Amino acid sequence: MRFDIFCHVVDNYGDIGVCWRLVKRLAHTHFTSSDHFTSLEKDHFRLFCDYPDLIEKIAGDEGLRETLSLGVEILPWHAADHSITNEIFPDVVIETFSCVLPPNYLSQLKVLSKPLIINVEYLSAEPWTISAHKMPSPPIMIGDALRYFYYPGFTEKSGGLLQGQLPILDESNRQIPRSLEQVWRTLRPPTEAKKVCVFTYGGEKLIQLLNQMQASHLPIDVLICGENALQTSHDWLEEELAKPERREFLRLIPMPFIPQDDFDWLLHACDMNFVRGEDSFVRAQWAGKPFVWDIYPQEDGAHINKLKAFIDIYLQNASPAATTATLAAMHWGEFSHWWPALHSMSQHAIMWRHELIQSQMHGDLAIRLREFILEKIKKG
């Protein structure tokens, strides 16, 4: 089967991070090995992106080579304009996050191809997404293709989550990735200091957090990731954060850009994680560590309902201590009010990770999407 997948980058690494994981997972699902297809040719995936250089950064050399060997091709957005011929046309087109397909590409589809078009939407725990999941969108104009909406989610009735390789919870079996070896040598031992990863949108909330951490006089190594958080750290320090800087017991460590898989390792290796876009939000949950979701703010305030819906399901089976502390942390409350309950938050994070694994026993997002695609193509 041939897939065309489109990603328009909005939230820098978040959108393309999800798309790259999706492509990798789909490339491992072996569509053509299904009974519905007898072709001996392997599946082919074309990923069209307006920032293809970001893919190379997050994939890393080894990860990029491995995925390309599975039949994945990375192309710039404009290459879609003349990408369909009588010999080369997609069986499935995936629009990620409601991106608008290039007009010339759409015109070619109407003439040369009638693919299955699926819009893989943003992840949400909001109940309405279940009723909208897998629903078709009727064509607006004559000749337009039918689209299906596919909603990732946390329950069996949703589209599932992208899983990928899970980190090993046993501390003794973890090998430090090469990209992090130098940084790790600068950190204090776990018995001397906690490790907190900060990958947020920065701004006043992060400045307040750093002030409160410093005021606590607790030994904490803060690993600062991404341009936004680094810029805010510069502002807080009133100097460039080019090397580890110490303010009393608090140490700020500027992090280099690391491949996606190594970032997953980093999240698991820290005691607490502050994350932002959908990709790091999901990976923080698979890491089994406490986290705060610095959700992307929307002008209409829709992010508030989205955050509340997630917190509601995340804390459904939490202890009173974990609930109180997590609510305070998720709403950027006073550091001293929730940090003492970090152990309870950690226990709940591990329990939540186990619940997620159980909910994905019959397939993660890629497997569920494969079954949906095969079902629709079989019905014609």
N, C-alpha and C positions, 0 to 999 in steps of 0.2 A: 504493500500500500504506500501511497505517496501523501505526505502531510505538508501543508504550508501553515506555519505558525507565525503570527504577527505580534510584535511587542513594541509599543510606543512608550518610551521611558518618561515617567512622570516623577517618581520618587527616587531618582538616581538608582541606587543599588537594589532597592526593594522590588520594583517591578521586574527588572531584568533578572534578579536573583531567583524569583519564583519561576519565571519563564525558562531559565536555564535548567533548573531542577526538573521542571515538567518535561522538557525535551529529553533530558537524560533518562528519566524514569520511563517515558514512552518508548525510547529507543531500546530499553531492556525488556519490553513486554511482548515482543515477537507477535505482532498482529498477523503476519502472513503464515504463521504456524497454525493459525486457527483453522477449523474445519470449513469456515466460510471462504477461505482462500487457498488455492492449491499451487499458487506460483512459488517457484523455488527462489525467486529473487528476494533479497532482504528489503525491509522497509526503508523508506527514504524520507528524511525530514529536512525541510528548508525553513530556517528561522530567519525571518526578516525583521531587522531592528534598526532604529534610527541612530543607535550608538553601538555598533558592533564591537568597537574597541573595549567597551565595558565587559563584554562577554569574555574576552581573552584575559582580562584582569581577574575577574572573579573565578574563572575556571582554573587558572594556573596551567603551566605547560603540560604536566602529566595528565591532568584531568581533561584538558582540551584534546590531546592526542587520543585518549581512550574513547571519548565521546564521538569524535569525528570518525573513528574507525567503525562505529556502529551505524554509519549511514546518515550522519547529521551534517548539514551544510549551513554555514553562517553567511548571511548576505545582508548588504545594506538595504535600507527601506526602499530606495528608489529602484533597486534591481527588480522589484516586483512588477514594474510597469510593463515589461516585455518578457515575462517569465513563463507564460503559458503558450504552448503550441499544440498542434494536433498529436504530437508524440509525447509531450511533457505537460501533464496537467494533474492537479491534485484530486485525490479521492476525498480528502477531508481538509477543511480550512478551519483553523482555530484562531479566533480573535481573543486576545487576552485583555481583561479589564476594560471591555467596551471600546477598544481602540477602533478608529474608523479606517476601513480598508482603503488603499489608494484607488482613486476613481478609475484610472486606466486598467488596473488589475480587475476591478469589478466588471468593467466592460468586457474584458477578455473572458471572464467567467460566464457571462450571459451567452456568449457566442460559442465558446469552445468546451465548456465544462459545466457539469451540474453536480458540484460536490456537496457533501454534507457540511454545513457551516455551524460551528459551535462557538458560542461566546462564553469563555471561562471567566467568571466574574471574581470580584474580590471576596475574600474569606470573611464570613460574618456568622455570629451566633444568634442573630436576630431571628425570631420564629418565622417571619414572613418569607425568609429565603427558602424554607422547606417547601412551601406551597408553590414558589416560583421555579424551583429546581426542575430541570429537564423540560420546562414548558417551551412551546414554540412561539416565535414572534411572527405573526402573519406579514407577508410582504406588503410594503407600503405602495409600491408601484408595480404595474404589470411587468413581468419579466424578472423582478427581484427574487432572490433566493430566500427560502425559508431558513430561519435561524433558530437554534435551540439555546436556551440559557442554562448554564451549568454552574451550580453554586457549591464551592468547597464548604465543608462544615465539620462539626465535631460529633455528629450523630450518625447512626446507621442510615437514616433517611436522607442524609445530605450527600454531597459529592465526595466527602472524605478529605483527608489531609495528605499532603506530600510527605512521605516518610523518608525514604533514602536510608543511608547507613546510620544506625543509632550509635551513640557514644557508649563506651563501656563504663558501667557505673563503678566497677572495681578500680580503686585508685592505683593499685599495684600493677595493673596491666596497661597503663597509659604511656605511650611513647610521645615525647614532645615533638611536634612537627618541626621540620627544618626551618621554616620561616619564622618560628617563634623561639628558637634556641637562644639567640642573643638576648632577647627581651627577658626570657625566663631566668637568665643568670643574674639579672639585676633585681629580681623580686626577693622579698624576705621569705623565709621558710613558713609553711602553713601554721606552725606552732607560734610564730611571732606576729603574723599579720594576716588579716583577711584580704581576699582579692575581690575587687568589684570591677566589672566591665561596664563601661559607659559608651553606648552607641545610640545617641539621641539627636534630637533636632537642636539641642543647645538652648541658649536663651536664659531668661531670668530664672526659670525653674532649676536649671543646672547650677547656676550661681548660688542660689539659696541652698541647694543640696551640699555643695562644696563648703559653704560657710558653716552649715550645721555639722558636717563631718569633721571639720577642723575644730569646731567648738567642743566636740565630744571627747577629744584627746584620746581617741582609740587608734591603735595601729592599723591602718588600712592602706593597701596599695590600690590605687585607682587607675585602671588601664583605659586610656582615652582613645576612642576609635572614631574615625570619620571626620570630615572637614568641619561640620557644624559644631560638634563637641570640642574639637581642638581649638577652634576660634574662640569659643566661649571660655575655654581654659586659659587661653592667652589673655583674654580680657580680665579674668579673675586674678591671675598672677601678676597682671600688669607687665608682662614680659612674654617673649615667645617661649612656647613649650617645645624646645628642640631636644631636650634630654630629660631624664627623670629629675623632678623638682620636689623638694621636701618642704612642707610647712608644718612644723612640729611633728606630730606622729603621722600626719597624712602625707602620702607620696603620690604624685601624679606622674604617670608614665605614658609618653606619647607612643602610640602603636603604629607600626608600619602597615601598609595595605597588605593583606594576606589573602590567599585563595579561599574560596567558599568553604571547602572541607576543613581547612585549618581554623576558620572562624567558628565552625561548629564545635571543634575541639576546645577552643578558647572558652566558649560559653559554658561547656561542661566543667572546665578546670577552675572556673571562678566560683566564689561563694554566693554572689549576687550579680544579677545582670539587668542593665537598663537597655532596652531595645526599642526599635521604632517601627520600620516598615514591615509589611506582611512576612517577608522571608525570615528576618531575624526574630520576629514575634513567634512564629511557629517553631523555629529551631531552638529558641529558648525553652519552649515547653518540652521538646524532645530531650533537651539537656538534663531535665530533672532537677533544676535549680530554681530558687526563688527569682522572680523577675518583676520589673515594672515595664508596662507597655506605654511608651511615649507616642500615643496614637496621633496620626497625621490630622491636624485640625482642618475642619471644613467650614466654609463660611456660613452654611445654613445650620450648623451645630449638629449635623447628622452623626458626627464622630462620638458625641456624648452618649447617644442611645446605643451605638455599636460597642462602646467600651462597657457600658452597664450590662448589656446582654451577655458579653463574655464573662465579666466578673460573676454574674449570677450563676452561670453553669460551672465556672472554675471553682467557686467556693461552696457548691451545693453540698458536698460531703466533708467540708473542712471543719477542724476543731474550732472552738470559740477563740482560742489564742491566735491561730493562723488566720481566721477570718478578720479579726480586729486589726491585726498587724498588716495584712495584705491590703485591706481597704485603705488604711492610712498611707501605705506606700504607693499604691496605684493612683491615689489622688495627690501625691507629692506632699504628704503631710510632714510634720516635724520628724526629723531623722531619729531623734531620741525616743520618740513614741513607738516606733515599730522595730528598730534595729535589735533591741533586746530579745525580741521574739523570733529572731532569725532561725533558730533551730526548729521551731514549730512550722515556720514557713517552708523550711527545707524538707521536713517530713511530708508536708502536704504536696510539695512539688513532685516528690518521688511517687506519691500515691496517684497524683493526677497523670503523670507519665504512664503509669501502669494502666489507668483507665483508658487513656488514648490508645495504647497498644491493643487492649481488648476490643475497643470500638473499631479498630482497623483489621481485625482478624480475617475478615472476608475480603480484604483488599483496601489499599490506600487510594488516593485520588486518581493516580494513573491507571490502576487496575479497574476501578469503577468506570472511569472514562472509556477505557478500552471496551468494556462490556456494553456500555451504552452505544458506542460507535458501531460495534458489530451488530447489535440488535437493530439499529436503524438502517444499516446498509442491507441487512438480510431482508428486512421488510420492504426495502426499495422505496 
